[in-house]
Amino acid sequence: MRRPGALLAVLALVTGLAPAAPVAAAPSAAPDPTVVERRVLGESVQGRDIVAWRLGERRPGVETVVLVATMHGDEPATRQILRALVDGGPVRDLDLWVVPTYNPDGLAAGSRRNARGVDLNRNFPYNWVDLDGRYESGPRAASEPETRAMMRFLRRVRPDHVLSFHQPLHGVDTDTKRPRFARRVARVLDLPTKTFDCGGVCHGTMTGWFNHRFRGDALTVEYGARPGRRLMRRVAPERVLRVFGAWRGYRTVEESPHPG
């Protein structure tokens, strides 16, 4: 029995026509990854990694945003928003960094404070004072490894915006560096506008330190004590992207903003 290749050769001799070359299948482009970088910012007191995940696109005209959750270990719900962004599709039109668990020791212990009993949101070196009790500010400003890790990270990234997610006060702080932007955040996230002044002056906070040191702005976003899973995993992540005009999905070749 003749093989198909031999039959084609005989046909070519009889007809004088060369057999057509097989058409190679066009290679399919691999889908863009959601996570474009994973960076360990430092370690907690007990040696747990503090991890930032970079999502989205770094290109001209795109804003850089940092989202931080679980600064207080007894406020765990909002880290679901950030984890949902990491687990979802690629982020478009935004250079986005997320830190879902900033205080891993506190989260493990169910405690507001870190493993040395320090409230990380009273430990930053701006308007720092010596506080005790629930708001223990540490022996000195920036005494905690978690604080220093976040400071190094924000100095390196220099984001345009920082959103610090907390519970349970249910609102967005509009008494901040850019009130108009804060009101937009509140409107898009469907949260009320509020003033979080800590009963007077907020000492040693991350947002206060960032707003004092950098051109970008940082503000506090508070959800309630028990926000629903659907809100945290599905609704809020899309709203957060909408604040910055970003979206999730895969581009076609024609839509790609990168030449070649």
matplotlib code that plots the C-alpha trace (Angstrom):
import matplotlib.pyplot as plt

x = [0.0, 1.4, 1.8, -0.1, 3.3, 4.2, 0.8, 1.3, 4.7, 3.3, 0.5, 3.0, 4.9, 1.8, 0.3, 3.4, 2.1, 4.0, 1.9, 0.9, 3.1, 1.2, 0.0, 1.5, -1.0, -0.5, 0.8, -1.8, -0.7, -0.5, -3.0, -1.6, -1.1, -3.0, 0.1, 3.0, 5.2, 5.3, 7.4, 8.2, 8.3, 9.8, 9.0, 6.8, 8.0, 7.4, 9.0, 6.0, 6.4, 4.6, 3.8, 2.8, 1.3, 1.6, -1.3, -2.0, 0.1, 3.0, 3.1, 2.9, -0.4, -1.3, -1.6, 0.1, -2.1, -1.4, -4.1, -3.4, -5.6, -5.3, -3.2, -5.2, -5.4, -8.9, -10.2, -9.8, -12.7, -11.3, -8.4, -10.9, -11.2, -7.5, -7.4, -10.2, -8.2, -5.2, -7.4, -9.3, -8.5, -5.7, -6.1, -6.1, -5.3, -3.8, -0.5, -1.8, -0.1, -2.1, -0.9, -3.8, -2.2, 0.0, -0.1, 0.2, 1.0, -2.0, -4.2, -2.9, -3.7, -7.0, -5.4, -5.5, -1.8, 1.3, 3.2, 4.9, 1.6, 2.1, -0.7, 1.0, -1.3, 0.2, 3.8, 4.6, 7.0, 4.6, 2.8, 4.0, 3.4, 3.8, 0.4, -0.5, -3.3, -5.3, -3.4, 0.0, 2.4, 5.6, 8.8, 9.6, 8.4, 9.0, 10.1, 8.3, 9.6, 6.2, 6.3, 9.7, 8.9, 5.9, 7.9, 10.6, 7.9, 6.1, 9.3, 10.2, 6.9, 5.7, 2.1, -0.4, -3.0, -3.0, -6.2, -5.9, -8.9, -10.2, -13.2, -15.8, -16.5, -18.3, -17.2, -14.5, -12.4, -12.9, -10.9, -7.7, -5.3, -7.6, -11.2, -12.7, -11.0, -12.1, -15.7, -15.4, -14.1, -17.0, -19.5, -18.2, -17.7, -21.2, -20.0, -20.8, -18.4, -17.0, -14.2, -11.9, -9.9, -9.3, -11.2, -8.8, -5.5, -4.5, -1.0, 1.6, -0.8, 0.3, -1.9, -0.8, 2.9, 2.4, 0.3, 3.0, 6.0, 4.8, 3.0, 0.4, -2.5, -3.6, -6.9, -8.8, -11.7, -13.7, -16.3, -18.7, -18.1, -19.4, -19.5, -21.0, -18.8, -20.4, -19.7, -16.1, -15.3, -17.4, -18.9, -16.2, -13.2, -15.0, -15.9, -12.4, -11.1, -13.9, -12.6, -9.4, -11.1, -9.6, -11.1, -10.4, -10.1, -8.0, -7.1, -7.2, -4.1, -5.7, -6.4, -2.9, -1.3, 2.2, 3.7, 4.9]
y = [0.0, 3.4, 6.0, 9.4, 11.2, 8.9, 9.3, 13.1, 12.8, 10.7, 13.2, 16.0, 14.2, 13.5, 17.0, 19.0, 20.7, 20.7, 19.8, 22.8, 23.2, 22.6, 25.8, 26.2, 27.1, 30.7, 30.6, 31.7, 34.6, 33.6, 35.6, 38.4, 37.5, 39.2, 39.4, 41.0, 41.2, 39.8, 41.7, 40.9, 44.3, 42.9, 40.7, 41.1, 40.9, 37.1, 36.7, 36.5, 38.0, 41.2, 40.8, 43.3, 42.2, 44.3, 44.2, 46.1, 48.2, 50.5, 52.9, 56.7, 58.3, 55.5, 56.3, 54.3, 53.3, 51.4, 49.6, 48.5, 46.3, 44.5, 47.2, 46.1, 42.4, 42.5, 44.1, 41.2, 41.6, 44.2, 42.1, 40.1, 43.1, 43.0, 39.2, 39.3, 41.7, 39.4, 36.4, 38.0, 39.0, 41.4, 45.0, 47.6, 51.3, 51.3, 50.5, 48.8, 47.5, 45.7, 44.7, 42.5, 41.7, 44.4, 43.2, 39.3, 38.8, 40.8, 38.9, 35.5, 36.6, 38.4, 41.6, 45.2, 45.5, 43.7, 41.0, 43.6, 45.2, 48.3, 49.9, 50.3, 53.2, 55.2, 54.3, 56.4, 59.4, 62.2, 63.8, 60.8, 60.9, 58.4, 56.7, 53.8, 51.2, 50.3, 52.8, 52.0, 53.9, 52.0, 53.2, 55.6, 56.5, 53.8, 51.4, 48.5, 46.4, 46.5, 50.3, 50.5, 48.0, 50.1, 53.3, 51.8, 50.5, 53.8, 55.8, 53.5, 53.3, 56.9, 56.3, 58.9, 57.5, 55.3, 53.8, 52.4, 50.0, 49.6, 48.6, 49.2, 53.0, 52.8, 55.8, 57.6, 60.3, 63.6, 65.7, 64.9, 66.2, 66.1, 66.3, 66.3, 63.0, 61.6, 62.5, 60.7, 57.6, 57.7, 58.1, 55.3, 52.9, 53.8, 54.9, 58.0, 60.9, 61.3, 62.9, 60.5, 62.8, 60.3, 62.5, 65.4, 64.8, 61.5, 60.8, 58.7, 57.4, 56.1, 58.4, 61.4, 60.5, 59.9, 63.1, 65.1, 63.6, 63.0, 64.7, 61.9, 61.6, 58.9, 58.4, 56.1, 53.9, 52.2, 49.5, 48.2, 45.6, 42.7, 43.5, 40.7, 38.3, 39.3, 43.0, 42.2, 39.7, 40.9, 44.3, 46.4, 45.2, 46.5, 49.7, 50.3, 49.9, 52.3, 55.0, 55.1, 54.5, 51.0, 47.7, 44.0, 41.8, 40.7, 42.9, 41.8, 42.3, 45.4, 46.9, 46.5, 49.9, 48.5, 48.6, 45.3]
z = [0.0, -1.1, 1.6, 1.2, 0.7, -2.2, -3.9, -3.7, -5.4, -8.2, -8.7, -8.9, -11.7, -13.7, -13.4, -13.2, -10.1, -6.8, -3.8, -1.6, 1.5, 4.8, 6.5, 9.9, 12.7, 14.0, 17.5, 20.1, 22.3, 26.0, 28.1, 30.2, 33.8, 36.6, 38.9, 37.2, 40.3, 43.8, 46.3, 49.9, 51.7, 54.9, 57.9, 60.9, 64.4, 64.3, 61.0, 58.7, 55.2, 54.3, 50.7, 48.0, 44.7, 41.6, 39.1, 36.0, 33.6, 34.0, 31.1, 30.5, 31.6, 34.0, 37.7, 40.4, 43.3, 46.5, 48.5, 52.0, 54.3, 57.7, 59.3, 62.4, 62.8, 64.2, 61.0, 58.5, 56.1, 53.7, 52.8, 50.8, 48.4, 47.7, 47.4, 44.9, 42.8, 42.9, 42.0, 39.2, 35.6, 34.5, 35.7, 32.9, 32.8, 36.2, 37.9, 41.0, 44.1, 46.8, 50.3, 51.6, 55.0, 56.4, 60.0, 59.7, 63.3, 64.5, 62.0, 63.4, 66.9, 66.1, 67.6, 66.6, 67.4, 66.2, 68.2, 70.4, 71.3, 69.0, 67.0, 63.6, 62.7, 65.6, 64.9, 61.8, 62.2, 61.7, 64.7, 66.7, 70.5, 73.2, 73.5, 75.8, 75.9, 72.8, 70.8, 72.0, 69.7, 70.5, 72.3, 69.5, 66.0, 63.3, 66.0, 64.4, 61.4, 59.8, 59.8, 58.4, 55.7, 54.6, 54.6, 52.4, 50.0, 49.7, 49.2, 46.4, 44.6, 45.3, 44.3, 43.2, 45.6, 48.7, 50.1, 53.6, 54.3, 57.8, 59.9, 61.4, 61.1, 57.7, 55.8, 53.9, 55.5, 53.6, 56.1, 54.2, 51.6, 48.6, 49.8, 46.3, 45.5, 48.8, 48.1, 44.7, 46.5, 48.9, 46.1, 43.9, 46.9, 48.2, 51.6, 53.6, 53.9, 57.4, 59.4, 61.2, 63.6, 66.3, 68.8, 68.2, 66.3, 64.7, 65.8, 63.9, 61.2, 57.9, 55.9, 57.8, 57.3, 53.5, 53.0, 54.7, 52.8, 49.3, 46.4, 46.2, 48.6, 51.1, 52.7, 55.0, 53.8, 56.6, 56.0, 58.7, 61.3, 59.3, 55.6, 53.5, 51.4, 48.1, 48.8, 49.7, 47.0, 44.0, 44.4, 46.2, 44.0, 40.8, 42.6, 43.7, 40.1, 38.9, 41.3, 39.1, 35.7, 35.6, 34.6, 34.4, 31.4, 28.4, 25.5, 21.9, 19.8, 18.2, 21.6, 23.0, 23.9, 23.5, 20.0, 18.5]

ax = plt.figure().add_subplot(projection="3d")
ax.plot(x, y, z, "-o")
ax.set_aspect("equal")
plt.show()
